[in-house]
């Protein structure tokens, strides 16, 4: 860190406390704070003790640093502190906290038992020089010695002590986050070696004490990290620290705990084994009792050990009693027999096998209303709480069980850090958490039995109510209830309760006509009655007349899920023509929501007109405002809007035109994102033309933000494009231009699924060009996920199809992809042939970016063939071409390839520099795959340079970044390097665990790396 302007100490804090800090968190003895004494006679206002380090007149306030080189500043200017012996004198005075040091004490501090003959004169000389530099009022002579009397001075050690004391109090009070922040601030005050280059026995003793204190603070901060659940992040730092301080058992203990909480039990036990062996070899002792007890708890898989410390303490934490049921409607009507039946089932849940009741019926029949009403009546039987979730099973994006379980576990008091990742683990923890409790779970709007099985409690005393549009015949042991529409009497009663007795009594026949027109469907009746109640000038007869017109109702009110459409007919009929058109057309898009700009494209209107229309639809509750500038439909309203489009949109071709404009908008915008990320790349010149314009960007980060924010909507639009031959090619090109979504790893699965749909659509329609480009996108996403054989097959097909249609650029890309796959598959001759072909083809297309890519990939082929000089030259050429074009992202790919070649040629410092440059760009561009792989490659450089601790730390980070990205083959490669690094720092047990995991991966994949890993395991076993 930069220290040119002095140590970063909290000046105001020092001023307010007068500089006297508590000796908190085991502050080292003999390091009292610099005294804040009464100002000496003659001191003016500039010596005011209440002024901070940054205040002062023209002279400025003094500040001192000892947690690094001994330095002094007045204001922002450095004050010369002289020779090493003179700095030693200053340090001795600073660390006495204002107390007077005799000449004999200072001589002993500077020279120890063998001072020079002129030691006293030298001390006086040093003191005189310091007095001139600091001021006579600062360094004073008294009682035959010297003392510092600087009331406004700030010492970095004082600040560190204050921060440590605050951290101790905050931690004791339960505010761990603030305590951690204070400790981090304190540790940041160290600037290299304490009292650097200062001679003398006193300085050496202080160095030892302050370094020990720093490590104690660091251990405390890491302990807090584990308490708040940051175990995954702590492993990397602890691995490096244990390598630097191999005999410090507290660090080993923290590393074992972090690994265990991260699900790495075998590695945690291996740390203990390595520690026991090291202590025996080096010191002839066994591990301390705390470390041994921790090992035993890990062996027992102690459940308490796996959980971070809860706030404020597990024993004192109140038991969470969720009360998530929606409010019951005050005008609940009818269903008396169902209420009794279900209530009786729930009342018998205590002491019996879990009760499950599943309500089924068409949409709008009142399943949720009935279930919520029954659940509220049954609350006394479930004193430990009630859970509720809308599973959104009626739509295309049903809630994922693992997401619901995460929400339920939080509601039941489980901290986020203790919630596992997998569905099975979450379900198991959920059932364990409910054991011994009496909780009611209401699972509303379920898609099928498979969705709800993980969400069911597993013990007696709990119960579940399920609503769905299908009968749960495959849900073992469930009590099934089929809910039909209301009887005419119940329907009229509901209508009357909402509208009012007086209005209905005056027009009873008209009221019967209304509920009949609603098909006695509760939701339809409620919507119609609510609108009538809100319009005091309407009569019941007016409403009945409106509903009597069949053109304003759906023809088939009892047609399954679509029956609920009748409830939206009145609202749609009240819309202005422009609003109705917007309602119909926006419902055609498949995305989970839609942005204002995308909606403007669908409607072919300016942004401000589009916003007015959408906000009007929000007011009528036909549209929801998901977030500022984003809108969405309820899933049933979307179905209704599409039915309206089929029925009402004129001419019918306007529906196709609206989706075509949306596709154009996404393609045009995605092309501009691609262009700003990859200047000079010719892909954008080979895309299908668009008629509707998209967004423009001036900043690549803004462009990235748009692409990732729109990922789900964009891919949904691509999927829709497969339905028509007129949009298929643009859909394929949109997928091609959005390749970052695949390479980032965040959207790889959906990207691949959509690419597969497009390729199949192209095959059905006989569009060879579209099929070839779709196969090309599949090859790239399969490469990202580590499925190289599949990617190779897709790339071969893409090449054949592109060759048959003369599609020049995909032909280049396919050859490039085939070369990459050949590299991963160990077919270097094939790789050289394909990449040489790609280089020539890109050059023929005047695509310098593509040519640079092929050169960098060709560099890796020559590297695999042992031709390191050629590899370096090719990577340098490719990188230089990227740099000339200002191509930051692909330039990072070039630096990645160059770093590999430089590593192999033994130019390790250059390799580390190039790979670090690549890492920074990948991280900034959200390319998780290549961020993780760059960390992995830098770790390889560290191993070659015998920097094993750094290699272990970077490998650990690579595993964290690559979690869920890049495939198992790449994970295996990182594990091998991590094992080498751990072996290099003497942690052989952990190394074998890593290599065994890598071996399992390579065996399952049939990878040739299997033999190398077996050799490593055999070698360590023999040792």
N, C-alpha and C positions, 0 to 999 in steps of 0.2 A: 504494500500500500504506500501511497505517497505521504511522506512526512516532512516535506520542504517547509510547510507552514506550522510545524510543531505537532505535538501529539494531539490526537482527537480526544480530548477530555471534556466532560460535561461542565463547562465553566460555571454556569449558574448554580448547579448543584454544589460545586466546591465552595462558591461564594456564600451560599446560604448556610452551609454547615460549618463554615469557618475552617474547613480543611481537616477537621478531626474526625477520622472515619473509624467505625467500629472494626475490630479485628474479626470480621465475619468469615464463615466458611474456612476456618483454620488459616487465617492470615498469618504469614510467616513472622516469627518473632524478630524483634529488632528492626522493624521497618515501620516505625510510627509515622504518622502523617506530618508533613511540613507544618510547623507551628504557625498559628495565627495569633501573634502576640500584639501587645500594644505598640503602636507606631513609635519609632524613636523620636526624641526631641528634635524639633526643627522640620519634621516631615510635613509637607503640605498636603493639600487635598488629593494629590495624585497618589498618596499612600492609603487612601480610604479603604478600609478592610471590606467594605461591602461591594466593591467593584469587581466584575467578572474578568475572566482572562482576556476577553476581547475588548474590554473597556479601557479607559485611561486617556490621559492627555497625549501630547505629542511624544512623550517618552514611552508610553505603553506599559502594560502590566507584564510582569515576568512569568514565564512558564518554564518548567523543567521536565526532562525526560530521562528515566533510568531503565525503562523496560525496553531496552535496545541500547544504542550508543548513548553516552551521557551527553545531553545537549541542553541548550537554553535558548529562549526566545524572548524578545521584548516586543510586544505587539505581534506583528507578522514578520519581524526581522530576526535572523539567527544571531545569537551572541557568541563570539569565539570563546571556547572553553580551554584552549591551549593544548599542552602536551599530554600524553597518556597519564603521567604522574600527577599533573595538575587536575585532570579530570577525575583521577582517583581521589584526590583531596576533596573536590566538589561532591563526588558521590558519597564519601564518608560523612560529610556535613549534611547533605540532603537526607540521608537515611537515618540521621539522628533526630529528625523531627523538631529542629529548633533548639535542641539541647547543646550546651557548650561541650566541645571536644578539646581536651588538653593537647598540648604539643606532643606529649609522650604517646597519647592514644593515637594521634594522627600518624606519628612515625611508625608505630607498630602496625597500623592499618596499611601503610604504603609499602613497608619493607620487611615487616615481621621481625624475626630474631636477629637478622644480620643487616642492620641499617648502615648506610655509608657514613663516613666520618663527618660530613657536612649536612647530615640529614635535617637538623634543626634549621639551618640557614636555608636549605631548599624548601622546607615547609613555609617559612616566612616569605620566601620569594613567590612561591605559588599562591599564597594567600594575598599577597600584595597585587599580583596580576589579576586575580579573580575580583578583588575589590575594585580595581579600575574598570573591569568589564561589567560588573554587576551594579556597582554603586556603593559608596561607603555606608549608606544606611542599610544595605542588605547584608553584607558580610562584616561583622563587627568583631573586635578583639575584646575579650574580657576574661578575667581570672586566669591569665596565662594561657589562654586557648582561643578558639574561634567558634563562632556560631552564625547561622543564617537567621536573619530577622526580616523576612520578606512577607509581610502580612497579606499582600494581594497575589502572591505567587501561587501557581497551581502545579502540582506534581502528578505525573501520569499514574504513579503507584497509588497515590491517595485516591484518585478517581476510581481505580480498579477496586480498591478496598471498599469504597462507598457502594459501588455497584454490586459487589459480592454480598455486602450486608443487606442491601435492598432485596437481592434475589433470595436470600435465606428467609427473610420475613415474608415475602410474597409466596414462597413455596409452602411455608408453614401455614399460611392463610388459605392455601388451596388454589392460588392463581398460578398454575404451572406455566402457562404460556408467557405471562409477563416475567416470571422468574427466569425462564429460558432466555428471553430477550435481553434481560439485564446481564446474565452471564456471558452471552455472546458479545455484548457491548464491552464487557470487561476484558474478555479474551482478545478482542480486536485491538486493544491498546498495546499489546506486545508487538514489537517491531524488530524481530530477529533476536539475537542472543542478548540477554540482560547484561548491562554494563560491558558492552562489547569493547574489546581491546583495552579494557582498564586493568592495569596490573595490581598486584598486591594480594596478600592473604585475605584481607577483609572483603575485597571485591569478589574473590573466588568463593568465599563462604556465602556471600549474598547471592551470587549467581546460582549456587546449588539450591539454596532455600527458595528463591523465587521461581526457579524452574519446577521444583517439587510442588509449590503452590499452584502454578499454572496447570500442571497435570491434574491436581486435585480439582480445580475449577472445571477443567475439561471433562473429567469423569463425572462430576456432578451434573454438568449440562447434558452429557450423554445419558445419564441415569434418568433425567427428566424426559429426554426424547423417548426412551422406552416406556416411561409412565404414561405418556400421551399417545402411544401407539405408533410412533414413527420408527418401528424396528427395521423395516425394509431399507429406509434411507440411512440408518445408522450402521448397517453392516459394512458398507464400503469404507467409511471412516475408521471404524474399529479394526477392520482388517489391516489397514495401513498403520494404525497406532500400535497394534500388537506386534507388528513386524519391527517397528522402531523401538519398542520397549518390551522385548520378549519376556522379561522376568516380572513384569508388573501384573500381578494376578487379578487385580480389580478390572483391568481392561479385558483380560481373558474371560472373566465372569460376565461382563456386559456383552461381549461378543457371543458367548454361548446363549445367553438369554435372547438376544436379538435374532440369532439364527433359529432358535426354537420357536419363537413367536412368528417367524416367517415361514413356518412349516418345514424347516430344514433340520430335523431332529438328528439325522445321521451326522451332519456336519458339526452340529453343536457338540455331540459326544466325541467326535474326532478332535475338536479343539481341546477338550479335557485330556484326551489321551496324549496329544502332542505336548500339552503343558506339563503333565506328570512326567513324561520322558525327559523334557528339557530341564525341569527342576532337579530331577534325579541326576542327570548328567552334569549339570553346571554347579549345583549347590549341594547335592546329596540329601535333599529334603523332599517331603511329599507336599502336594497342594494344600492350601489352608482349608480349615473346616468349612468355610462358606462355599468355596468352590466344589468341595466334595459333596456337600449337601445339595447343591444345585444339580450336580451330575445325577444324583439319585432321584431327584424330582423329575428330571428329564427322562430318565429310564422308566419311571412310573407313568409318564405322560400326564403329569399333574395338571388337571384342568385349570386350577387357580393360577398356575405359573404361566399359562398360555394367554391370560387376559391382562392387558395393561391395568395400571392402577386407576380405579374409577374416581370421579370427583364427587365430594371431597375424600370419601373413604368408602370401600365396599360395604362395610358393616353398617355404616350410618346412612347409606343411600336409601331413599324411600322406594318402596315397591311401586312400579308404574302400574296404574290402573287406567288403561285407555277407555275412553267413552266416545267412540267415533261414529255412533249411529246418526244418520241424518235425522232432522226433525220430522216427527210424524205429522201428517196433515190434520188440521183441526176438524175438517169436515169429512173424515173417514166414514165411509158408508157401506153397509151391507157386509157380505162375506162372513156372516156370523158362524156358519158351520166350519169354515176353514179356520177361523180364528180359534175356535174351541179345539179342533183337531190338532193344529200345530202347537197351540199352547200346552196341550196335554203331553205331547211328545217332548217338548223342551223341559217341562217340569220334572220329567223322570230322568233327566240326564245325570243328576247327581247320584253317584254310586253305581252307575251302569256303564256299559260300553257306550262310547261316544255316539250321540244321536245326530243323524244327518237327515234333513228334510229338503227335498229338491222340488221347487215349484217350476212348472213349465207352462208355456202358453204363447200366443202370438204377441207381437210387439204392441204395446199400448194397452194390454189387457189388465194391467194393475199389479203385476207380480212384485215390483219393488215396493209399491205403496203397502201392499198386504204384508210383505216380509218385514218392512220397517215397523209397521204397527204391531205385529206380533212380537218382534224383538224388544220393543219398548215395554210391552206388557210383561215380558219374561225377565226383565233386568234384575228383579230381586233374587232370581235363581242363579245369577251369575255375578256375584259381588266383586270378582277380580277383574271385570272389565268386559268391554264389547269392541270388537274389531270390525271394520267395514271397508270394502273396496268395490269400486266399479271396474269389472274386468273387461269391459268394452268388447265383449264377444260378438256383438252384432255387426261390428265393423271389420275392416280389413286389417286393422292393426290392434289385435287383442293384446291385453297386458301380458307381459312375460311373467311366469310364476316366480322366477328368481327376483325380479324387480319388486313384486308384491311382497315376497318374503322379507326383503330388505326393509321395506316400509313397516311391516308388522313387527319385526324384531326391534326396530327403533322405538316404535310405540310401546313395546313391552319393556323398554329400559336398556336395551343392548346398545353399547356405544358403537359408532361406525367402525372403529378400529378392530372390533371383535367380530364383525360380520364377515363370514368367509365368502369366497367368490363363486363357488360352484352351486348349482341348484340342489344337488343331493346334500351337500354340507349345510346349506342354509335350512333346508327342510328338517334335517336332523336336529340342528340347534333350535329351530322353532318348536319342534315337538318337546325337546328337553326343557325349554323355557316354560312351556305350558304345563309341564308335569306338576301335579299338585295344586294347580289353579283351577278355578271354575270360570271359564271365559266363553262367551258366545261370539262366533265368527259369522258375519253375514257376507256371503260372496255373491255379489249382484252382477247380473248380465254376463253369465259365464258362456264361453264358447262351446266347451264339451267337457267330458269327464276327465280327459287327460290334463286339461288346464288346471282343474281344481284339486286333483289328488294330492299334489305336494302341499296344498294350502290347508288340508284338513288336520285338526288336532289329532293326537294319537292316544289320548288318555281319557279315562272316565272323568265325569264332571264337566267336561267341555261339550259344546254342541256347535253344529254348523247349519245355517240356513243358506240354500243355494237357489238362485233364480236363473232361468235360462229359457231360450226360445225352443230348445229341443228337450225331449224327455231323456233323462239320465238313466236309461235302462242298463247301461254298463257300469253304473256306480254301485258297487257291491254294498248291500245292507242299507241302502238309502230308502227313506220313506218318500214315495213319489206322489206328487199332487198335481193334477191337471187343472189349470185355472181357465175357465171359460169366460165369455163376456157376461156382463151383468144381466140380471132379469129386468124386464121393463120397469117393474116397481122400484128396484134398486137404482136403476139409471135415472128415473125421474126424481127420486129422493136426492141423489147426488147433485143433479142439475138445480133442484130447488134450494139446496143448502148454499150453493155458490151464488145464484142469481137473487134469491130472496123470495120468501113465502108469498108476499103480496103480489109480485109481478106474475108469478107462475099460477097462483090461484085464479087470477083474472083471465088467464089464457092457457088453461090446462091442456086443451086439445092441441094447441100450437106447440106446447112444450113436449107433448108426446111425439109430435111429428119431428121435433128437433132431435130428441134422443134416438129415435128410430133412424133418422138420416145419418146419425153418427154410428150406426150399427151397434149401439149399446156398448161401444168400446169406451172404457173409463177415461183414457187419455184424451180421446176425441171429444167426449162430453165435457171434460174439465176445460179444455182450451176454448170450445165454443161458448160455454157458460161464462167463463172469465172475460171473454171479449164483450159479451152482452152486458155483464155487470159493469164493465168499464165505460159503456156507452149508454148513458141514462136517457138519451133521446130515442134509442131504438126500442121497439116493442118485441115481444117474443115472436109475434107473427112475422115481423120483418126478417128476423133471423131464420125462421122456418122457411120463408119464401126463398131466401138465398140458398139454403141447403137443399131445397126441393129441386133446384136446377142441376140436373145430373152433369151438365158440362162443367160444373164447379166442384164436382166431387169425383173421386176415382170410381170407375165402373165396378170394380171388385173390391169391396171393403174387407172381405174375408179371405184375401189371397195372401195368406202367410204374413211375412214381415212387412210387405207393402201395405197392409191394412192400415197402418198408422198414418199413411199419407193423407187420409181424410182430415186429420187434425190440422194439417198445415194449409188446407185449401183456402180457408178464409183469409189467413194472413197473406198468402200469395196474391189472392184476388184484390187486396187493398193496395197493392204496390202500383206506383206509377210505371208506365211502359219501360222507361230506361232502367228503373230499379228491377223490374221483373226480368228484363233481358240479362242484367248483370247476375241476378240470382241463378238463372238457368245456366248461363255459360260458365260461370266460375265453378259450378258444381261438376263440370266435366273433367277438371284436372284431378289427377290421382294423388298428388302429393299430400302429406299430412297437414299442410297449411299452405298459404300462398302469400308472397310479399306484395306490397303495393305496386312495385314496378312490374312484376310478373302479371298481376291482375290487369294493369293498364294494357299490357300486350294482348291478353285474352280478349279484352273489350275493345281494343283498338281506339283508346281514348287517352287524352292527356292525363297526367298524374293527378292534377287537382280535381278534375271531373270524376275520375275513378274513386278518389278518396271520399268525395261527397256521397257517391252512390253506396259505397261499402259501409260508411258510417250510418247511412239511413237503414241499411239492412241490419246492422247491429242493433239499432233502436227497436226494430220490429222483432228481435230475437231470432231472426232467421239466419243470422251469422254471428260468430263470436270473434271478439278481438283478442287474439292469442297473446299479442305483445304489440307495442307501438310499431305500426307499419306492417303488421302481419295479421292474417285473418284465417279462420277455419270454420268448417261446418261440423255440427254434430253428425254422427255417422248416418242416422236416419234422415236427417234433413238433406244431406247430400244425395241420398237415394231418391228422395222426393224431387230435388232440383233436377236430377237427371231425367226422371220421368216427365217433368215439365218440359225439359228441352226436347225430348222425343216427341212430345205431343204438340208443343206450341211454337218451337223455333221455326221461323220462316225467313228465307228459304232453308230447307233442311241442310243444305251444304254449309250453312253458317257454323254449324257445330264443328265440322272438320276444319273450317277456316280458323276458328278460334283456337283449336289445339295446334294448328299449323303455326299460328302467330306465336303461341307460347314456346313451341319448339324452336322457332327462329330466334326468339328473344334469348333463350338459354344458349343456343349455338353461337350466336353473335357475341354474347357476353363472355362465354367460356373461351372463345378464340382470342379475345382481347386479354383475358387473364393469362392464357398460354403465351401470348406474344410479349406481354410485359415481363413475364418470368424468364422467357427464353428469347431475347432479342436476336434477330438474324436467323432463327429457325424457320424453315420453309413449310412446315406442316400447315400453317394457316392459309397458305396459298393453294393448298390441295383439297380444302374442305368444300362441301356443297355450298352454293350461294344461298343467301337468305334475303328475304324481302323486308322483314321487320327488323329494325335496328335494336341493339342491346345497349347495355351500360358501358361507359368508358371509365378508365382509371388512370390516375397519374402516379399512384404509389403502389408498388408491388405488394405491400402488406395489406393495403385496402383490398386489392384484387384477391389475395389469398383468403381474407376474411369472408368475402362474398362467396367464393367457391365452397368453402367448408360449411358456411351457414346454409347454403342452398343445396347441399349434397343430396339430402333425401328427396327433396322436390325435383331436383334435376334428374336423378336416376329414375324416379317415378315417371317423369315425362319421357325419358328415353324408352322405358318399358312400354309406354303407351304407343310410341311411334311404330312399334312392331306390328300394330294392327292394320296398318295401311301401307301399300307399296309406295304411295306418294310421299310418305314421311319416313320410310325405313332408312333410306340412305342418310338423311340428315340426323336421324337418331344414332346411327353408327358413328358418324363423324363427331357428334356431340360427345359420345363416350370416348372417342379417341382424343379429342381436345381436352378432356377432363381426366387425363391419365394420372394426374397428381392424386386423385382420390384413391386410386389403386396403390400407388407407390407410397403414400403416407401410411398405409396400413389401417387407417381409421374406418374406411368404407370398403375394404377389399372384398368382403363376402358378397355384399349387395351388388357391387360393381361386377363381380364375376357372374352372379346369377342373371343380371340384366344382359350382360354380353352373351351369355348362352341363349337367352330368349331371342335376341336379335339374330344370332347365327342361324337358329332353327327357322325363324321367320324368313330369312333370306333364302334358305334352302327350299322352303315351301314355295316361295314365289319365283324361284329361279334367278334371283339377282346375285350373280357371281361376284360382282365387285363388292357389294355390301357384305356378302358372306366372307370374302377374303379379309376385309378390314375388321369385321367382328372377330374372326379367328386371330387376327393380330393382337387385338386388345386382350383376348383370352390368354394368349401366350405371355403377355407382359404381366398380367395379374397373377398367373400361375407361377411365374418366375419370382414375384414378390413373396408369395406364400411358400416358396421352397419346393414346389412340385415340378422338378425340372424335366422329367420324362413327359409329363402331360404338356408342359410348355413347348417342348421340342416338337411334339406331334402337331400342336396348333400352328407353330411357326412354319413347319413344312407345308401344311395345308395353305396357310396364308401366302407363302411364296408361289406355290403352284397356281393358286387362283389369281394372284396379282399378275403373274407372268402371262396367264391366258387372256387377261383383259387389258394388258398393257398399262396397269395402274402403277406408275413409276415409283412414287414415294413409298407406298406400302411394300414394294419389292425390295427397296433399300432397307427398310425397317425390318423386314422378315429375315434378310440375310444377316443383319446385325444381331437379331434375336437368336438365330441359329448358331452364330458364333459364340454368343454368351452361354447358351445351353451346352454347347460342345465343351466349353471351358469347364463348366461345373461337372460334366460327365467324364472328364479326363480324356476327351478325344481332341488332342491339340492340333493334329494335322487337319481334321475337319474344321476346327475352329479357325485356323489360319486361312483356309480356303474361303470360308464363308465371310470372314471379316475383310479379307482382301477384296472379295467381290463387293461387299458393302461399301468399302472405301471408294472404289471405282464408281459404283452406282451413285453414291451421294455426290461425288464430284461432277458426274454427268448431269445431275439435277441442280447443280449450282447451290447445293445445300451444305454450307460450310459447317454448320452446327452438327449435322449428321455425320459429315466426314470426320470431325473432331471426335465424336462419340465412337465411331468405328476404330479410329487410331488408338484411343485410350483402351478400348476393349482388346485390340490387337496387341497392345503392350502387355496385357495380362496373359495372353496366349504365349508370347515369347518368354515371359517370366516363368510360366509353367514349363517351358521347354529348356530352361536354364540359360537363356540368352539375356542376361540382365542388362548389358550395355544397350542392346537394341530396345529392350523394354523401356529403359529410362528415356532414350531418345524419342521413341514414339509417344510416350506419355507427355513429355515436354512439348512436343509439337502440338498434340491435341489440346493441352492446357493453354498454350500460347494463342491458339486459334479462338478458344472460348474467351480468353481475356480481351482479345482484340475486338470481339463482338460485344463486350460488356455483359457476358452471359454468366451471372453470378452462380446460379443454381447448378447448371451443367459444368461450370468451371470447377465447382466443388467435386463433381464426379471425376474431372480430370486430375485434380489434386489427390483424390483418393487413389486413383490408379498410379500416379506418380509416387505417392508415398509408399505403395507396395513395392514398386520397383527399386526405390532408394533403400528400402529396408533390406531387400535381398542383396543389394550391392554393398551393404555395410555402411552406407552413409546415413547413420541413424539420426543424427541431429537434424539433418535436412528432412528426413522422412517424417520425424515427429512434427516439424514445423508445417509441412504440407498437409499432413493428416489433421492437425489441429485447425488449420484454416478451413479445411473441408467440414470438419465437425461444427464449427461456428455457423457456417452457411446452412448446413442441413438442419441444425437446431432452430435457426431463425426462420427457415422455410417450412417447419413442421413435418419434416421428412423423418419420421421416427425410425423407419427401417435403416436408413443410411446414417442417422445419428448413432444408433446402436452399433452398426458395423464399423463406424469410424472409431468409436471407443475401443472396440475389440481390436482393431488394427493398431491403434496406439499402444494398447497393452502388449501386442506382439513386439513392437519396437522396444518397449520397456524391458521385456524379457531378454531380447537380444543384447540390450545394454546392461543386463544384470540388475535392473531396478525392479526387483521382484515385488516389493511392497506396493509400488505405484501400479504395477501390472495387475496385481490382485484387486486393488481399489477400482481401477478402470474396468476390469472384467465384471466385477459385481455391478457397476453402473450399467454396463452393456446389457446384462441380464434383465435389469429392471426396465430399461428402455424398450427392449425387444419383447417384453411380455405381451403375448397375443399377436405379435407381428413377426413376419419373416420365416415362420415355419420351424419345425423341429431340427432340421439339418443344421441351420445356422445356430440354433441354441446349443446343439452338440459341439459345434466348433468353438463357441465361447467357453463352454464348460471345460474343454481340453486345455485351453489357454489358462483359464482360472486355476485348474489343477497344477499346471506347470509353475504358475506364480506362487501358489501356496506351498508347493514342494520347495521352491527356492527360498522361502522364508522359514522353512523347517516345520510347516504344518502338514506333515505327510498324511496324517489320517484324513483330514479334510480333502486333500488332493485326491486320495483314492476314492472317496465318496463321489467327487465330481467326475472322475474318469469312469467310474462304474455307471453313473447316470448317462454319460455321453456314449458309452459302449452300448447300453440298452437302446438308445436312440438309433445309433448306426446299424445295429443288428436288425431292428424293426424295419428300417428303410433299405437295408441291403446295401449300405454305402461302403465304398472301399476303405474309408477311414477306420473301419472296424479293426483291421489288423494293427494299425499304428497304436490304437488305444489299448489293445490287448498287450502289446509290447510294453507300454508304460506301466500297466498294472503288474505284469510279470516282473519287470525290473524293480519296482518298489517292493513287491512281495519278497524277492530274493534279498533285497537290502535289509 
